[in-house]
Amino acid sequence: MTDRPATWRTTLLPPRLPERLLRCIAGLFMFGLGISMFLRADLGLAPWDVLHQGLSHKTGLSVGVVIEIVGVLLLLLWIPFRLRPGIGTILNAFEIGFVVDLVAHRLPHSPHLVARLAYVLGGIVSVGIGSGLYIGSGLGTGPRDGLMIGISQRGVSIRVARTMVEVVVMIVGIALGGSVGIGTVAFMFGIGPVVQFFLPKLHMRHDSLVVTAAHSG
């Protein structure tokens, strides 16, 4: 019983909070920038963003607003799993979508394949850097990864849960008109190694806070 208040204090007011918030906000900006690059490349999106784009086509809402709405709805699904959001979880639900709507249409468009492939590569790197900063801030997992963690608590491995969820959302996204292509394949195979490369480099030094994996898209 005595551990519960301390756990809540650590979750809401962890040590070195200003540095954590700065890292988290910067990381989420980079994450949103990466998604914007994929949208501008028009060569296929990450699985979750296939769903976001499909819902955008069907509802007339911007992709950024859809990202925010889906993030909030996923937080509601955390309740039966008894997962606890952190400050970063709430920021994740809103900032990424805001950045996508702010940045995506401002990126220059090019019909040339080389330029579009450069956007895909830049998007993967940007999401990788953003994930390293966001995860390294230790302020809570993203809404989408929280769902996967919740499923894993029912006896399914994280790897299987992640694959299962992303396949389902991508299939639904395709049915709704979301875009898949070489960019989708590049993201699915590239994002893991890129995050693995950046995470230890961007992790806060001497940080004893337990960090859980965040959303990559």
KAKA-V562754 format. One record per pair of residues at least 6 apart in sequence whose ideal C-beta (glycine too) atoms are under 8 Angstrom apart, sorted by the first residue. I is the first residue (numbers start at 0). J is the second residue. D is the distance in whole Angstrom. If there is no record, write none. Layout:
BEGIN
i=I j=J d=D
i=I j=J d=D
END
This chain:
BEGIN
i=9 j=208 d=7
i=10 j=83 d=6
i=10 j=85 d=5
i=10 j=139 d=7
i=11 j=85 d=8
i=11 j=86 d=7
i=13 j=19 d=6
i=13 j=137 d=6
i=13 j=138 d=7
i=13 j=208 d=6
i=14 j=208 d=7
i=15 j=203 d=7
i=15 j=206 d=8
i=18 j=203 d=7
i=19 j=87 d=8
i=19 j=136 d=4
i=19 j=137 d=6
i=19 j=138 d=5
i=19 j=203 d=7
i=20 j=86 d=7
i=20 j=136 d=7
i=20 j=138 d=7
i=22 j=132 d=5
i=22 j=133 d=7
i=22 j=135 d=6
i=22 j=136 d=4
i=22 j=201 d=8
i=22 j=203 d=7
i=23 j=86 d=7
i=23 j=87 d=5
i=23 j=90 d=6
i=23 j=132 d=7
i=23 j=133 d=6
i=23 j=136 d=4
i=23 j=138 d=5
i=24 j=90 d=7
i=24 j=94 d=7
i=25 j=129 d=8
i=25 j=132 d=5
i=26 j=128 d=7
i=26 j=129 d=4
i=26 j=130 d=7
i=26 j=131 d=7
i=26 j=132 d=3
i=26 j=133 d=3
i=26 j=134 d=8
i=26 j=135 d=8
i=26 j=136 d=7
i=26 j=201 d=8
i=27 j=90 d=6
i=27 j=91 d=6
i=27 j=94 d=4
i=27 j=95 d=6
i=27 j=98 d=7
i=27 j=129 d=6
i=27 j=133 d=6
i=28 j=94 d=7
i=28 j=98 d=5
i=28 j=129 d=7
i=29 j=125 d=5
i=29 j=126 d=7
i=29 j=128 d=5
i=29 j=129 d=3
i=29 j=132 d=7
i=30 j=95 d=5
i=30 j=98 d=8
i=30 j=125 d=7
i=30 j=126 d=6
i=30 j=129 d=3
i=30 j=130 d=7
i=30 j=133 d=7
i=30 j=214 d=8
i=30 j=215 d=8
i=30 j=216 d=7
i=31 j=63 d=8
i=31 j=94 d=7
i=31 j=95 d=4
i=31 j=96 d=7
i=31 j=97 d=7
i=31 j=98 d=3
i=31 j=99 d=5
i=31 j=101 d=8
i=31 j=102 d=7
i=31 j=129 d=8
i=32 j=98 d=6
i=32 j=102 d=6
i=32 j=122 d=8
i=32 j=125 d=5
i=32 j=129 d=7
i=33 j=121 d=8
i=33 j=122 d=4
i=33 j=123 d=7
i=33 j=124 d=8
i=33 j=125 d=3
i=33 j=126 d=4
i=33 j=127 d=8
i=33 j=129 d=6
i=33 j=216 d=8
i=34 j=44 d=8
i=34 j=45 d=7
i=34 j=48 d=6
i=34 j=62 d=8
i=34 j=66 d=8
i=34 j=95 d=7
i=34 j=98 d=8
i=34 j=99 d=5
i=34 j=103 d=8
i=34 j=122 d=7
i=34 j=126 d=7
i=34 j=216 d=6
i=35 j=98 d=7
i=35 j=99 d=5
i=35 j=102 d=4
i=35 j=103 d=4
i=35 j=106 d=6
i=35 j=122 d=8
i=36 j=106 d=7
i=36 j=118 d=4
i=36 j=119 d=7
i=36 j=121 d=5
i=36 j=122 d=3
i=36 j=125 d=6
i=37 j=43 d=8
i=37 j=44 d=5
i=37 j=45 d=7
i=37 j=48 d=7
i=37 j=118 d=7
i=37 j=119 d=7
i=37 j=122 d=4
i=37 j=182 d=6
i=37 j=186 d=7
i=38 j=44 d=7
i=38 j=48 d=8
i=38 j=52 d=8
i=38 j=62 d=7
i=38 j=99 d=7
i=38 j=103 d=5
i=39 j=103 d=6
i=39 j=106 d=4
i=39 j=107 d=8
i=39 j=108 d=6
i=39 j=115 d=8
i=39 j=118 d=5
i=40 j=115 d=4
i=40 j=116 d=7
i=40 j=118 d=4
i=40 j=119 d=5
i=40 j=122 d=7
i=40 j=182 d=6
i=41 j=115 d=7
i=41 j=178 d=7
i=42 j=115 d=6
i=42 j=116 d=7
i=42 j=118 d=8
i=42 j=119 d=6
i=42 j=178 d=8
i=42 j=180 d=5
i=42 j=181 d=5
i=42 j=182 d=4
i=43 j=49 d=8
i=43 j=178 d=5
i=43 j=179 d=5
i=43 j=180 d=3
i=43 j=181 d=6
i=43 j=182 d=4
i=43 j=183 d=4
i=43 j=184 d=7
i=43 j=185 d=8
i=43 j=186 d=8
i=44 j=51 d=8
i=44 j=52 d=6
i=44 j=177 d=7
i=44 j=178 d=6
i=44 j=179 d=7
i=44 j=182 d=6
i=44 j=183 d=6
i=44 j=186 d=8
i=45 j=126 d=8
i=45 j=183 d=7
i=45 j=186 d=4
i=45 j=187 d=8
i=45 j=190 d=7
i=45 j=215 d=7
i=45 j=216 d=4
i=46 j=165 d=4
i=46 j=166 d=7
i=46 j=168 d=6
i=46 j=169 d=4
i=46 j=172 d=7
i=46 j=183 d=7
i=46 j=186 d=8
i=46 j=187 d=7
i=46 j=216 d=7
i=47 j=69 d=8
i=47 j=143 d=6
i=47 j=165 d=7
i=47 j=168 d=6
i=47 j=214 d=7
i=47 j=216 d=5
i=48 j=62 d=8
i=48 j=66 d=8
i=48 j=172 d=8
i=48 j=177 d=7
i=48 j=216 d=6
i=49 j=168 d=7
i=49 j=169 d=5
i=49 j=172 d=3
i=49 j=173 d=6
i=49 j=177 d=4
i=49 j=178 d=7
i=49 j=179 d=6
i=49 j=183 d=7
i=50 j=69 d=7
i=50 j=168 d=4
i=50 j=169 d=7
i=50 j=171 d=6
i=50 j=172 d=4
i=50 j=175 d=7
i=50 j=177 d=6
i=51 j=62 d=5
i=51 j=65 d=5
i=51 j=66 d=5
i=51 j=69 d=6
i=51 j=172 d=7
i=51 j=177 d=7
i=52 j=62 d=6
i=52 j=65 d=8
i=52 j=172 d=7
i=52 j=176 d=7
i=52 j=177 d=4
i=52 j=178 d=6
i=53 j=171 d=7
i=53 j=172 d=4
i=53 j=173 d=7
i=53 j=174 d=7
i=53 j=175 d=3
i=53 j=176 d=5
i=53 j=177 d=4
i=54 j=60 d=7
i=54 j=65 d=5
i=54 j=69 d=7
i=54 j=172 d=8
i=54 j=175 d=6
i=55 j=61 d=6
i=55 j=62 d=5
i=55 j=64 d=8
i=55 j=65 d=5
i=56 j=175 d=6
i=56 j=176 d=4
i=56 j=177 d=7
i=57 j=175 d=5
i=57 j=176 d=7
i=58 j=65 d=7
i=60 j=68 d=8
i=61 j=99 d=8
i=61 j=100 d=5
i=62 j=96 d=8
i=62 j=99 d=6
i=62 j=100 d=7
i=62 j=103 d=7
i=63 j=95 d=8
i=63 j=96 d=4
i=63 j=97 d=6
i=63 j=98 d=7
i=63 j=99 d=4
i=63 j=100 d=3
i=63 j=101 d=8
i=63 j=103 d=8
i=64 j=96 d=6
i=64 j=100 d=7
i=65 j=96 d=7
i=66 j=95 d=6
i=66 j=96 d=4
i=66 j=99 d=6
i=67 j=92 d=6
i=67 j=93 d=5
i=67 j=95 d=8
i=67 j=96 d=4
i=67 j=97 d=7
i=69 j=142 d=8
i=70 j=91 d=7
i=70 j=92 d=3
i=70 j=93 d=7
i=70 j=95 d=8
i=70 j=96 d=7
i=70 j=141 d=8
i=70 j=142 d=4
i=70 j=143 d=8
i=71 j=92 d=6
i=71 j=142 d=8
i=73 j=92 d=8
i=73 j=142 d=4
i=73 j=143 d=6
i=73 j=145 d=7
i=73 j=146 d=5
i=74 j=84 d=6
i=74 j=88 d=7
i=74 j=92 d=6
i=74 j=142 d=5
i=74 j=145 d=8
i=76 j=146 d=6
i=76 j=149 d=7
i=77 j=84 d=7
i=77 j=142 d=8
i=77 j=145 d=5
i=77 j=146 d=7
i=77 j=149 d=6
i=79 j=149 d=8
i=80 j=145 d=8
i=80 j=146 d=8
i=80 j=148 d=8
i=80 j=149 d=3
i=80 j=150 d=8
i=80 j=152 d=6
i=82 j=145 d=5
i=82 j=148 d=7
i=82 j=149 d=6
i=83 j=139 d=8
i=84 j=139 d=6
i=84 j=145 d=7
i=85 j=138 d=5
i=85 j=139 d=2
i=85 j=140 d=8
i=86 j=138 d=5
i=86 j=139 d=6
i=87 j=133 d=7
i=87 j=136 d=6
i=87 j=137 d=8
i=87 j=138 d=3
i=87 j=139 d=4
i=87 j=140 d=8
i=87 j=141 d=8
i=87 j=213 d=7
i=88 j=138 d=8
i=88 j=139 d=4
i=88 j=140 d=6
i=88 j=141 d=7
i=88 j=142 d=6
i=88 j=145 d=7
i=89 j=139 d=8
i=90 j=138 d=7
i=91 j=133 d=7
i=91 j=139 d=8
i=91 j=141 d=4
i=91 j=142 d=6
i=91 j=213 d=7
i=91 j=214 d=6
i=92 j=141 d=8
i=92 j=142 d=5
i=106 j=118 d=8
i=109 j=115 d=7
i=116 j=181 d=8
i=119 j=181 d=7
i=119 j=182 d=5
i=119 j=185 d=5
i=119 j=186 d=8
i=120 j=185 d=8
i=122 j=182 d=8
i=122 j=186 d=8
i=123 j=185 d=6
i=123 j=186 d=6
i=123 j=189 d=5
i=123 j=190 d=6
i=123 j=193 d=6
i=124 j=193 d=6
i=126 j=186 d=8
i=126 j=190 d=6
i=126 j=193 d=7
i=126 j=194 d=8
i=126 j=215 d=6
i=126 j=216 d=6
i=127 j=190 d=7
i=127 j=193 d=3
i=127 j=194 d=5
i=127 j=196 d=7
i=127 j=197 d=5
i=128 j=197 d=5
i=128 j=201 d=7
i=130 j=190 d=8
i=130 j=194 d=5
i=130 j=197 d=7
i=130 j=198 d=7
i=130 j=213 d=6
i=130 j=215 d=5
i=131 j=194 d=6
i=131 j=197 d=4
i=131 j=198 d=5
i=131 j=200 d=7
i=131 j=201 d=4
i=131 j=202 d=7
i=132 j=201 d=5
i=133 j=141 d=8
i=133 j=213 d=5
i=134 j=194 d=8
i=134 j=198 d=6
i=134 j=202 d=8
i=134 j=210 d=6
i=134 j=211 d=8
i=134 j=212 d=6
i=134 j=213 d=5
i=135 j=198 d=6
i=135 j=201 d=5
i=135 j=202 d=4
i=135 j=203 d=6
i=135 j=206 d=8
i=135 j=210 d=7
i=136 j=203 d=7
i=137 j=203 d=7
i=137 j=206 d=6
i=137 j=208 d=4
i=137 j=209 d=7
i=137 j=210 d=5
i=139 j=211 d=8
i=140 j=148 d=6
i=140 j=211 d=5
i=140 j=212 d=6
i=140 j=213 d=5
i=140 j=214 d=8
i=141 j=213 d=5
i=141 j=214 d=3
i=142 j=214 d=7
i=143 j=164 d=8
i=143 j=214 d=4
i=143 j=216 d=8
i=144 j=161 d=8
i=144 j=211 d=8
i=144 j=212 d=6
i=144 j=213 d=6
i=144 j=214 d=5
i=144 j=215 d=8
i=146 j=164 d=6
i=147 j=157 d=6
i=147 j=160 d=4
i=147 j=161 d=5
i=147 j=164 d=6
i=148 j=157 d=7
i=148 j=160 d=8
i=148 j=211 d=7
i=148 j=212 d=8
i=150 j=160 d=4
i=150 j=163 d=7
i=150 j=164 d=7
i=151 j=157 d=5
i=151 j=160 d=5
i=155 j=163 d=7
i=157 j=212 d=8
i=165 j=187 d=8
i=169 j=177 d=8
i=169 j=179 d=7
i=169 j=183 d=8
i=172 j=179 d=8
i=173 j=179 d=6
i=186 j=216 d=7
i=190 j=215 d=5
i=190 j=216 d=8
i=194 j=215 d=6
i=202 j=210 d=8
END
